[in-house]
Amino acid sequence: MRHITPALLVKGCWGLLLVAISARGRLRSRYWAWRGQTAFGPGSPASRLWFVLEFGDWARRMRRFER
């Protein structure tokens, strides 16, 4: 079981906020439904939360490459 560190919590939430802003709040589209099934997968709520925060952190880091 992976642990949610304070750094992952902050970086992941920041990345998720940036994703929500760039999607203009439209997070119920087919793309996000697919993303939720493939990237986050089934599992316990704790492991799913870890994957969501990890995705947010990844999205935050990838923003550096779009400049």
VENTACOR-V425323 format. One record per residue. N is the residue number from 1. RES is the residue in one letter. OMEGA is omega as a letter, one per 30 degrees, with the letter a starting at -180 (NA if undefined). BURIAL is b if it has 16 or more other C-alpha atoms within 10 Angstrom, else e. D_LAST is the distance of its C-alpha to the last C-alpha in Angstrom with 1 decimal. Layout:
BEGIN
n = {N & N}
res = {RES & RES}
omega = {OMEGA & OMEGA}
burial = {BURIAL & BURIAL}
d_last = {D_LAST & D_LAST}
END
This chain:
BEGIN
n = {1 & 2 & 3 & 4 & 5 & 6 & 7 & 8 & 9 & 10 & 11 & 12 & 13 & 14 & 15 & 16 & 17 & 18 & 19 & 20 & 21 & 22 & 23 & 24 & 25 & 26 & 27 & 28 & 29 & 30 & 31 & 32 & 33 & 34 & 35 & 36 & 37 & 38 & 39 & 40 & 41 & 42 & 43 & 44 & 45 & 46 & 47 & 48 & 49 & 50 & 51 & 52 & 53 & 54 & 55 & 56 & 57 & 58 & 59 & 60 & 61 & 62 & 63 & 64 & 65 & 66 & 67}
res = {M & R & H & I & T & P & A & L & L & V & K & G & C & W & G & L & L & L & V & A & I & S & A & R & G & R & L & R & S & R & Y & W & A & W & R & G & Q & T & A & F & G & P & G & S & P & A & S & R & L & W & F & V & L & E & F & G & D & W & A & R & R & M & R & R & F & E & R}
omega = {l & a & l & l & l & l & l & l & a & a & l & l & l & l & l & l & l & l & a & l & a & l & a & l & a & a & l & a & l & l & a & l & l & a & l & a & a & a & a & l & l & l & l & l & l & l & l & l & l & l & l & l & l & l & l & l & l & l & l & a & a & l & l & a & a & l & NA}
burial = {e & e & e & e & e & e & e & b & b & e & b & b & b & b & b & b & e & b & b & e & e & e & e & e & e & e & e & e & e & e & e & e & e & e & e & e & e & e & e & b & e & e & e & e & e & e & b & b & e & b & b & b & b & b & b & b & b & e & b & b & e & e & e & e & e & e & e}
d_last = {35.1 & 31.8 & 31.7 & 29.3 & 28.5 & 27.6 & 24.2 & 23.5 & 24.8 & 22.6 & 19.3 & 20.3 & 21.3 & 18.2 & 16.1 & 18.7 & 18.6 & 14.8 & 15.8 & 18.8 & 17.0 & 14.6 & 17.8 & 19.7 & 22.3 & 23.4 & 23.7 & 27.1 & 26.0 & 27.1 & 23.7 & 24.0 & 27.6 & 26.9 & 24.1 & 26.7 & 29.3 & 27.4 & 24.9 & 27.1 & 30.5 & 33.9 & 35.2 & 36.3 & 34.5 & 33.6 & 32.0 & 30.2 & 28.8 & 27.6 & 25.7 & 24.2 & 23.0 & 21.8 & 19.7 & 18.3 & 17.4 & 15.9 & 13.7 & 12.7 & 11.8 & 9.9 & 7.4 & 6.1 & 5.6 & 3.8 & 0.0}
END
